[in-house]
Amino acid sequence: MLDHIGLRTTQFDNLMAFYKATLAPLGYAVMMEYPGAAGLGRTYPDFWIGADDKGSSNIHLAFKTDKREAVDAFHAAALANGGKDNGAPGLRDYTPTYYAAFVIDPDGNNLEVVCNE
């Protein structure tokens, strides 16, 4: 089981602004901050962003929610804050209840929010 995950970025302020806005519909907020690093979470800082001059992470991240409306709100917030559409909210073929949306964040990471309800 994972405790937390971290992204590294060469554009810390830009990526922090993006994730503060796009994860807010999921109940995420900044919980800890240090120079060049910050932890976001709901009750515990489980998602970290850190400044790194060596490059960006370029990974796929999937966040879970129990409300389809949160998937929709995430997608809208991501597009309004510099994300690029990589799959509008909707049902996927993975399972009959897999409702998800995908965006590419400003660093090129593929970000997904999924609801299985």
PASEBA-1860 file (N, C-alpha, C; in nm, 3 decimals):
! residues 117
1> MLDHIGLR> 0.085/-0.118/0.000/0.000/0.000/0.000/0.090/0.124/0.000 ~ 0.054/0.221/-0.079/0.130/0.346/-0.086/0.097/0.438/0.031 ~ 0.197/0.508/0.078/0.178/0.611/0.180/0.165/0.748/0.116 ~ 0.250/0.774/0.015/0.246/0.902/-0.056/0.321/0.888/-0.188 ~ 0.303/0.987/-0.272/0.370/0.992/-0.401/0.417/1.135/-0.424 ~ 0.524/1.150/-0.498/0.577/1.283/-0.526/0.612/1.302/-0.672 ~ 0.587/1.423/-0.720/0.627/1.463/-0.854/0.741/1.561/-0.843 ~ 0.832/1.556/-0.937/0.935/1.659/-0.944/0.908/1.745/-1.067
9> TTQFDNLM> 0.944/1.872/-1.057/0.912/1.964/-1.165/1.013/2.078/-1.174 ~ 1.030/2.128/-1.294/1.113/2.247/-1.315/1.030/2.374/-1.309 ~ 0.899/2.361/-1.295/0.809/2.477/-1.289/0.718/2.465/-1.166 ~ 0.779/2.469/-1.049/0.711/2.444/-0.922/0.587/2.531/-0.902 ~ 0.600/2.662/-0.914/0.487/2.751/-0.888/0.370/2.724/-0.982 ~ 0.398/2.702/-1.108/0.295/2.674/-1.207/0.224/2.542/-1.176 ~ 0.301/2.439/-1.145/0.240/2.309/-1.117/0.161/2.312/-0.986 ~ 0.209/2.384/-0.886/0.135/2.397/-0.760/0.000/2.465/-0.784
17> AFYKATLA> -0.001/2.572/-0.860/-0.127/2.641/-0.890/-0.224/2.546/-0.961 ~ -0.173/2.469/-1.056/-0.256/2.374/-1.130/-0.316/2.270/-1.035 ~ -0.235/2.207/-0.953/-0.286/2.101/-0.866/-0.373/2.153/-0.752 ~ -0.346/2.270/-0.700/-0.436/2.328/-0.599/-0.577/2.341/-0.656 ~ -0.588/2.390/-0.779/-0.719/2.411/-0.841/-0.784/2.280/-0.884 ~ -0.708/2.190/-0.946/-0.769/2.070/-1.002/-0.800/1.963/-0.899 ~ -0.730/1.962/-0.788/-0.759/1.861/-0.685/-0.856/1.911/-0.580 ~ -0.890/2.039/-0.582/-0.988/2.093/-0.486/-1.123/2.022/-0.494
25> PLGYAVMM> -1.175/1.986/-0.613/-1.302/1.913/-0.617/-1.297/1.776/-0.548 ~ -1.176/1.724/-0.525/-1.160/1.596/-0.457/-1.138/1.614/-0.307 ~ -1.139/1.739/-0.261/-1.116/1.767/-0.120/-0.970/1.784/-0.083 ~ -0.882/1.794/-0.181/-0.740/1.811/-0.155/-0.707/1.959/-0.132 ~ -0.613/1.981/-0.041/-0.563/2.115/-0.012/-0.417/2.102/0.029 ~ -0.344/2.213/0.026/-0.205/2.213/0.071/-0.206/2.194/0.222 ~ -0.131/2.093/0.269/-0.126/2.061/0.411/0.010/2.090/0.473 ~ 0.115/2.086/0.391/0.251/2.116/0.437/0.325/2.188/0.326
33> EYPGAAGL> 0.409/2.285/0.364/0.488/2.358/0.266/0.629/2.381/0.320 ~ 0.724/2.363/0.233/0.865/2.393/0.258/0.916/2.467/0.136 ~ 1.030/2.534/0.144/1.083/2.599/0.024/1.106/2.496/-0.088 ~ 1.035/2.512/-0.198/1.048/2.423/-0.313/0.977/2.290/-0.301 ~ 0.891/2.273/-0.203/0.816/2.148/-0.188/0.686/2.175/-0.114 ~ 0.584/2.097/-0.149/0.456/2.109/-0.080/0.383/1.975/-0.086 ~ 0.310/1.946/0.021/0.230/1.825/0.029/0.082/1.859/0.031 ~ 0.007/1.796/-0.056/-0.138/1.813/-0.061/-0.205/1.685/-0.014
41> GRTYPDFW> -0.327/1.699/0.038/-0.402/1.581/0.080/-0.539/1.619/0.130 ~ -0.612/1.519/0.175/-0.744/1.540/0.236/-0.729/1.546/0.388 ~ -0.666/1.446/0.445/-0.643/1.442/0.589/-0.495/1.426/0.622 ~ -0.415/1.394/0.521/-0.273/1.368/0.535/-0.207/1.406/0.403 ~ -0.089/1.467/0.404/-0.026/1.506/0.278/0.030/1.385/0.202 ~ -0.054/1.326/0.117/-0.014/1.206/0.044/0.031/1.233/-0.099 ~ 0.023/1.357/-0.142/0.063/1.394/-0.279/0.157/1.513/-0.270 ~ 0.282/1.492/-0.311/0.387/1.594/-0.296/0.435/1.643/-0.432
49> IGADDKGS> 0.471/1.770/-0.435/0.532/1.831/-0.553/0.660/1.898/-0.507 ~ 0.768/1.872/-0.580/0.896/1.929/-0.542/0.969/1.988/-0.660 ~ 1.035/2.099/-0.636/1.116/2.164/-0.740/1.240/2.079/-0.766 ~ 1.274/2.064/-0.893/1.391/1.987/-0.932/1.439/2.039/-1.067 ~ 1.562/2.085/-1.073/1.614/2.142/-1.198/1.657/2.035/-1.298 ~ 1.645/1.907/-1.262/1.687/1.799/-1.351/1.578/1.754/-1.448 ~ 1.454/1.796/-1.425/1.347/1.756/-1.515/1.219/1.725/-1.442 ~ 1.121/1.681/-1.519/0.989/1.651/-1.466/0.968/1.501/-1.458
57> SNIHLAFK> 0.864/1.460/-1.386/0.839/1.318/-1.359/0.785/1.242/-1.479 ~ 0.686/1.298/-1.551/0.624/1.236/-1.667/0.569/1.096/-1.636 ~ 0.465/1.092/-1.552/0.403/0.967/-1.513/0.251/0.974/-1.527 ~ 0.185/0.862/-1.504/0.039/0.855/-1.499/-0.002/0.847/-1.353 ~ -0.096/0.934/-1.313/-0.151/0.935/-1.177/-0.302/0.919/-1.186 ~ -0.358/0.836/-1.100/-0.503/0.821/-1.095/-0.551/0.844/-0.952 ~ -0.639/0.942/-0.936/-0.701/0.971/-0.807/-0.841/0.912/-0.808 ~ -0.887/0.868/-0.691/-1.017/0.804/-0.678/-1.114/0.896/-0.604
65> TDKREAVD> -1.238/0.894/-0.649/-1.345/0.967/-0.581/-1.469/0.880/-0.580 ~ -1.565/0.914/-0.495/-1.689/0.837/-0.492/-1.806/0.912/-0.555 ~ -1.776/1.023/-0.624/-1.881/1.102/-0.688/-1.844/1.135/-0.833 ~ -1.933/1.102/-0.922/-1.908/1.135/-1.063/-1.901/1.286/-1.084 ~ -1.974/1.362/-1.003/-1.970/1.508/-1.014/-1.829/1.562/-0.986 ~ -1.755/1.495/-0.899/-1.618/1.535/-0.869/-1.527/1.510/-0.989 ~ -1.552/1.402/-1.062/-1.477/1.375/-1.185/-1.501/1.489/-1.285 ~ -1.626/1.526/-1.302/-1.661/1.635/-1.394/-1.597/1.767/-1.350
73> AFHAAALA> -1.604/1.798/-1.220/-1.549/1.923/-1.168/-1.397/1.926/-1.181 ~ -1.331/1.812/-1.156/-1.186/1.802/-1.176/-1.150/1.835/-1.320 ~ -1.219/1.773/-1.415/-1.187/1.792/-1.557/-1.203/1.938/-1.597 ~ -1.312/2.000/-1.555/-1.336/2.141/-1.587/-1.228/2.230/-1.524 ~ -1.194/2.204/-1.398/-1.091/2.284/-1.330/-0.955/2.266/-1.396 ~ -0.924/2.145/-1.436/-0.796/2.120/-1.502/-0.785/2.196/-1.633 ~ -0.889/2.191/-1.714/-0.885/2.263/-1.842/-0.879/2.414/-1.821 ~ -0.945/2.464/-1.718/-0.943/2.608/-1.689/-0.811/2.655/-1.632
81> NGGKDNGA> -0.727/2.561/-1.588/-0.601/2.598/-1.524/-0.477/2.547/-1.597 ~ -0.490/2.528/-1.728/-0.373/2.495/-1.809/-0.355/2.349/-1.844 ~ -0.449/2.263/-1.803/-0.441/2.123/-1.842/-0.493/2.103/-1.983 ~ -0.452/1.993/-2.045/-0.498/1.959/-2.180/-0.584/1.833/-2.172 ~ -0.697/1.837/-2.239/-0.789/1.723/-2.239/-0.720/1.599/-2.293 ~ -0.737/1.489/-2.221/-0.685/1.360/-2.266/-0.792/1.253/-2.251 ~ -0.918/1.297/-2.240/-1.032/1.206/-2.227/-1.138/1.269/-2.140 ~ -1.245/1.315/-2.203/-1.353/1.382/-2.131/-1.420/1.287/-2.032
89> PGLRDYTP> -1.489/1.342/-1.930/-1.558/1.257/-1.834/-1.657/1.163/-1.903 ~ -1.655/1.039/-1.858/-1.748/0.942/-1.914/-1.714/0.800/-1.870 ~ -1.804/0.708/-1.905/-1.781/0.567/-1.875/-1.672/0.512/-1.966 ~ -1.592/0.422/-1.912/-1.486/0.356/-1.987/-1.517/0.206/-1.996 ~ -1.449/0.137/-2.084/-1.472/-0.005/-2.105/-1.406/-0.094/-2.000 ~ -1.330/-0.038/-1.908/-1.255/-0.117/-1.811/-1.348/-0.201/-1.724 ~ -1.452/-0.139/-1.668/-1.557/-0.208/-1.593/-1.688/-0.134/-1.621 ~ -1.802/-0.193/-1.592/-1.929/-0.126/-1.622/-1.951/0.007/-1.547
97> TYYAAFVI> -1.883/0.028/-1.434/-1.904/0.150/-1.355/-1.783/0.242/-1.355 ~ -1.684/0.217/-1.438/-1.561/0.296/-1.440/-1.586/0.430/-1.511 ~ -1.609/0.534/-1.433/-1.635/0.669/-1.484/-1.511/0.752/-1.456 ~ -1.449/0.806/-1.561/-1.321/0.875/-1.543/-1.304/0.989/-1.641 ~ -1.208/1.074/-1.609/-1.164/1.181/-1.698/-1.012/1.187/-1.691 ~ -0.951/1.229/-1.801/-0.805/1.235/-1.813/-0.762/1.371/-1.863 ~ -0.653/1.422/-1.809/-0.591/1.545/-1.858/-0.440/1.529/-1.855 ~ -0.374/1.610/-1.933/-0.228/1.622/-1.928/-0.197/1.748/-1.850
105> DPDGNNLE> -0.119/1.735/-1.742/-0.087/1.853/-1.661/0.020/1.938/-1.731 ~ 0.053/2.056/-1.679/0.149/2.143/-1.746/0.288/2.084/-1.763 ~ 0.322/1.978/-1.690/0.451/1.911/-1.704/0.447/1.790/-1.796 ~ 0.330/1.754/-1.847/0.318/1.639/-1.935/0.275/1.510/-1.866 ~ 0.244/1.516/-1.737/0.194/1.398/-1.666/0.050/1.371/-1.707 ~ 0.014/1.243/-1.717/-0.124/1.204/-1.748/-0.198/1.188/-1.616 ~ -0.295/1.273/-1.591/-0.369/1.275/-1.466/-0.511/1.225/-1.491 ~ -0.555/1.133/-1.406/-0.688/1.073/-1.417/-0.760/1.086/-1.283
113> VVCNE> -0.890/1.106/-1.288/-0.975/1.092/-1.170/-1.084/0.993/-1.209 ~ -1.105/0.894/-1.120/-1.197/0.784/-1.150/-1.297/0.766/-1.036 ~ -1.419/0.732/-1.075/-1.526/0.697/-0.982/-1.580/0.561/-1.025 ~ -1.587/0.468/-0.933/-1.639/0.335/-0.962/-1.778/0.311/-0.906 ~ -1.850/0.417/-0.875/-1.984/0.404/-0.817/-2.089/0.403/-0.927
END
